[in-house]
Amino acid sequence: MAQIKFILEELYRSFWNSWLKDILLMAMFCTSLVMAVLMCSYYFDLGERRPSQAEYGGSTWYQFGVSFAEDSSQEDYMNSLQTASGCRNMMGYYDALCNAKEHPILSMYQEPFSIKEAHVKELFGDRDIIEFLQEGQEGAVSVYDADGSSTCLVRNFKAYAANLGAYQSLGLKAVEGEGFTEENLGIQDAGDGIPILVGYGYKGLLSVGQGIDVKGREANYRCRVAGILEKGAQFPKSDFSDVETVSLDSYILFPIGVQVENEAGEPGILQELAWACIEALSSGHGIIKVGDEKELHKTVDAVRKVGEEFGLPPIKIFGVSMGLSLLRKESAVRIQMMMILTVVLFCLTFYGLFVMFYDKVQSNGRVYGIYLMNGCPMGIILVPCLLEVALILLPGLLVSGYVFAIDSVGGSGLGVILGTAYGITGGAFLVGAGGVLYLMRGVDTEHLVRQKD
């Protein structure tokens, strides 16, 4: 008990005599530890992920979901649709993401294909089309027209939306007409027919080249049947990792990522096409195709550069580490500056720690000498110093744990992040303890006693 009391009293005396310096070092270490963990997460892509694999067309790849981030990204995207130039910019942004050679975006999602009741009768007459309509909505439903001032009756047909990359990766083929190609997904004018593909069940009901008027969110627009898919064509029910598939025989396949060549055209149709691009980037509707899961760092950098090029926020990639997710909007130069500042702050913290304990040893030399001459072991004198080092580092560990626990983003597990924080703190303690041992080595008891106060 006497030894414990001595250690606690010595710790209190030492800490109180330099409390301001200790608190300053605590704050410096808290900041540097949080920054160090963040930088480690960014540069080493710390994570506990289980990426799903997909195999189509004879190739295997890793896939990670994409979405808007939990910030103002979606609002920025939506604001871009207020002008024709903004719509084109959004469409160009999506096109650049989808055409990246090493990490393309593949998009697909279920989307009803709405045709006005009067036009349905023109297309199909009295023929039975129940199998082509969305379940539970076989009858006509009343909705607001695109202008928002009146209502109209529509039939909702079963349909999927997919971009060119998804279409090609799935190996879909047309038995009549043509499938999606770079050429037919680039139309001259926004008023031209948008190419669609229909399932084999439509054979004999619709013909290649036939026009179909569609009711959209922002405008009524025209499509044309570009091709009829082969019989039994399969489509993943949710994403490329889903083993459950859907037969496309009774579905319509709508293209995402249509590009309009000419500036002239209906603004509403441009908004419709740009909206499809935004929808394709929302959660659950798209994946990013990566050849190797270790390439995520490179992929995030590439996505950021595309965002900078088009002036739009980069999308969020599920499965990346916390650092890659938090810093996805920052330029490489800024991140390098943050890394340099982190290293500098760490060096200043350890320098301050060394200087403070050097001053303590020098100023308390005579006291330590008296302790030693009265039979106090050197280990008992060292323990309060080591505890003070631990006390200085402990708030950093608590603060970083709190920060990362409430802001755990990305696919990185909290355990990996906290493990990194513990490791850095443990290393810092060993460095601090080593410094204290170095300062206390080879103590000359008689010399310490002879020192003046």
Rosetta blueprint (number, residue, H / E / L):
1 M L
2 A H
3 Q H
4 I H
5 K H
6 F H
7 I H
8 L H
9 E H
10 E H
11 L H
12 Y H
13 R H
14 S H
15 F H
16 W H
17 N H
18 S L
19 W H
20 L H
21 K H
22 D H
23 I H
24 L H
25 L H
26 M H
27 A H
28 M H
29 F H
30 C H
31 T H
32 S H
33 L H
34 V H
35 M H
36 A H
37 V H
38 L H
39 M H
40 C H
41 S H
42 Y H
43 Y H
44 F H
45 D L
46 L L
47 G L
48 E L
49 R L
50 R L
51 P L
52 S E
53 Q E
54 A E
55 E E
56 Y E
57 G L
58 G L
59 S E
60 T E
61 W E
62 Y E
63 Q E
64 F E
65 G E
66 V E
67 S E
68 F L
69 A L
70 E L
71 D L
72 S L
73 S H
74 Q H
75 E H
76 D H
77 Y H
78 M H
79 N H
80 S H
81 L H
82 Q H
83 T L
84 A H
85 S H
86 G H
87 C H
88 R H
89 N H
90 M H
91 M H
92 G H
93 Y H
94 Y H
95 D H
96 A H
97 L H
98 C H
99 N L
100 A L
101 K L
102 E L
103 H L
104 P L
105 I E
106 L E
107 S E
108 M E
109 Y E
110 Q E
111 E L
112 P L
113 F E
114 S E
115 I E
116 K E
117 E H
118 A H
119 H H
120 V H
121 K H
122 E H
123 L H
124 F H
125 G L
126 D L
127 R L
128 D L
129 I L
130 I H
131 E H
132 F H
133 L E
134 Q L
135 E L
136 G L
137 Q L
138 E L
139 G L
140 A L
141 V E
142 S E
143 V E
144 Y E
145 D L
146 A L
147 D L
148 G L
149 S L
150 S L
151 T E
152 C E
153 L E
154 V E
155 R E
156 N E
157 F E
158 K L
159 A E
160 Y E
161 A E
162 A E
163 N E
164 L H
165 G H
166 A H
167 Y H
168 Q H
169 S H
170 L L
171 G L
172 L L
173 K L
174 A E
175 V E
176 E E
177 G E
178 E L
179 G L
180 F L
181 T L
182 E L
183 E L
184 N L
185 L L
186 G E
187 I E
188 Q L
189 D L
190 A L
191 G L
192 D L
193 G L
194 I E
195 P E
196 I E
197 L E
198 V E
199 G L
200 Y H
201 G H
202 Y H
203 K E
204 G L
205 L L
206 L E
207 S L
208 V L
209 G L
210 Q L
211 G E
212 I E
213 D E
214 V E
215 K E
216 G L
217 R L
218 E L
219 A L
220 N E
221 Y E
222 R E
223 C E
224 R E
225 V E
226 A E
227 G E
228 I E
229 L E
230 E L
231 K L
232 G L
233 A L
234 Q E
235 F E
236 P E
237 K L
238 S L
239 D L
240 F L
241 S L
242 D L
243 V L
244 E L
245 T E
246 V E
247 S E
248 L H
249 D H
250 S H
251 Y L
252 I E
253 L E
254 F E
255 P E
256 I E
257 G L
258 V L
259 Q E
260 V E
261 E L
262 N L
263 E L
264 A L
265 G L
266 E L
267 P H
268 G H
269 I H
270 L H
271 Q H
272 E H
273 L H
274 A H
275 W H
276 A H
277 C H
278 I H
279 E H
280 A H
281 L L
282 S L
283 S L
284 G L
285 H L
286 G E
287 I E
288 I E
289 K E
290 V E
291 G L
292 D L
293 E H
294 K H
295 E H
296 L H
297 H H
298 K H
299 T H
300 V H
301 D H
302 A H
303 V H
304 R H
305 K H
306 V H
307 G H
308 E H
309 E H
310 F H
311 G L
312 L L
313 P L
314 P L
315 I L
316 K E
317 I E
318 F L
319 G L
320 V L
321 S L
322 M H
323 G H
324 L H
325 S H
326 L H
327 L L
328 R L
329 K L
330 E L
331 S L
332 A H
333 V H
334 R H
335 I H
336 Q H
337 M H
338 M H
339 M H
340 I H
341 L H
342 T H
343 V H
344 V H
345 L H
346 F H
347 C H
348 L H
349 T H
350 F H
351 Y H
352 G H
353 L H
354 F H
355 V H
356 M H
357 F H
358 Y H
359 D H
360 K H
361 V H
362 Q H
363 S H
364 N L
365 G H
366 R H
367 V H
368 Y H
369 G H
370 I H
371 Y H
372 L H
373 M H
374 N L
375 G L
376 C L
377 P L
378 M H
379 G H
380 I H
381 I H
382 L H
383 V H
384 P H
385 C H
386 L H
387 L H
388 E H
389 V H
390 A H
391 L H
392 I H
393 L H
394 L H
395 P H
396 G H
397 L H
398 L H
399 V H
400 S H
401 G H
402 Y H
403 V H
404 F H
405 A H
406 I H
407 D L
408 S L
409 V L
410 G L
411 G L
412 S L
413 G L
414 L H
415 G H
416 V H
417 I H
418 L H
419 G H
420 T H
421 A H
422 Y H
423 G H
424 I H
425 T H
426 G H
427 G H
428 A H
429 F H
430 L H
431 V H
432 G H
433 A H
434 G H
435 G H
436 V H
437 L H
438 Y H
439 L H
440 M H
441 R L
442 G L
443 V L
444 D L
445 T H
446 E H
447 H H
448 L H
449 V H
450 R H
451 Q L
452 K L
453 D L
